[in-house]
């Protein structure tokens, strides 16, 4: 889930197709140029304006002989695999050419109706009905990987130069997924990194929750490699964590409270076998962060565990045994 303090634009130079990529630092080029195979994806933590978040250069093959190397955020907090408009253009050429080949034209035919009559939630349902699985792609040795085009009302959350996201639809097709933040590499179906872990459960959108202890509260937090911080739910310390049907309805269709100025509290956290002292956290309603309305509503009910807990560690999602492991 892209939830960060970063700005929403960092355009520097134009490429021949007219899209606007970022100027990539040498450290990024060196990170993504390292050897890879079917079970290994090197990533960088220095992608412009997404520092601390794992961004990989992944070779993607599509229909009609299309293929391209795409910069994809590896985000355990994102449900689907998606491409931005820029990613589609890198894979298929001009966007106008691609539009004529897919059901996204249904959106164009109904654009005025959508804009005039549908709520944001209904628009998203429409996008998912007519624009989901816009192609069957091959990523690494996985074929028929479903990717979605990121809806225009969400596209603004992504920086120029980022082509899309690898989310839970991709990760949960493996037995284990390992993020090595020391070597900056993503390992697919690797052996368990430690003997025992902590329970890994899924919420109503298949996002991954683990038990943790924040100050005096026993909590469930979401493992979110697409977040650069600890984000606290609104009622932390006031009530036990429970995600009710009413909470889910609010997350999916509720009105997002306006963002406002917020202090950044300092808390202590136990996660797995590790203790983190004096972690500076954020609130979901903090006006300084970049997040979609849906993300703000979600994080008002569920805390996010992001980069501060993964730095200098190896974390592993064991989907076979429903465990989260760290070392």
Number of C-alpha atoms within 10 A of each C-alpha: 25 24 24 23 18 19 14 15 15 16 15 12 11 12 8 6 11 11 17 17 18 18 15 13 11 9 13 18 14 11 21 20 14 11 9 15 10 11 13 16 21 23 30 25 17 19 25 20 18 24 15 22 25 26 30 28 22 20 15 16 20 18 12 7 8 13 16 17 15 23 22 25 30 26 24 26 26 22 18 22 24 26 25 25 20 24 25 22 20 19 24 19 14 16 15 10 11 15 14 10 10 14 16 18 15 14 16 12 10 10 11 11 11 16 11 8 10 13 12 16 13 13 17 15 13 16 20 15 12 15 22 19 20 17 17 15 19 17 16 17 8 12 12 12 19 17 23 21 22 24 17 11 11 14 16 16 18 21 22 21 24 24 24 27 31 24 24 20 18 19 22 16 14 16 16 22 22 24 24 22 21 11 14 20 22 23 20 20 17 16 13 16 15 11 6 12 20 16 16 21 17 12 11 9 12 15 19 22 22 19 18 18 16 21 16 11 15 17 22 23 25 27 26 27 26 27 25 24 22 24 26 24 23 17 13 19 15 8 11 12 18 11 13 10 10 8 16 17 10 16 20 15 14 14 11 17 12 10 15 11 10 13 10 14 12 12 15 15 20 16 17 18 10 11 11 13 12 11 17 15 18 23 25 28 24 19 14 16 18 20 23 18 21 19 19 24 25 20 23 23 22 26 27 31 27 25 21 17 22 21 13 14 15 19 22 25 27 24 18 10 12 16 17 24 21 23 15
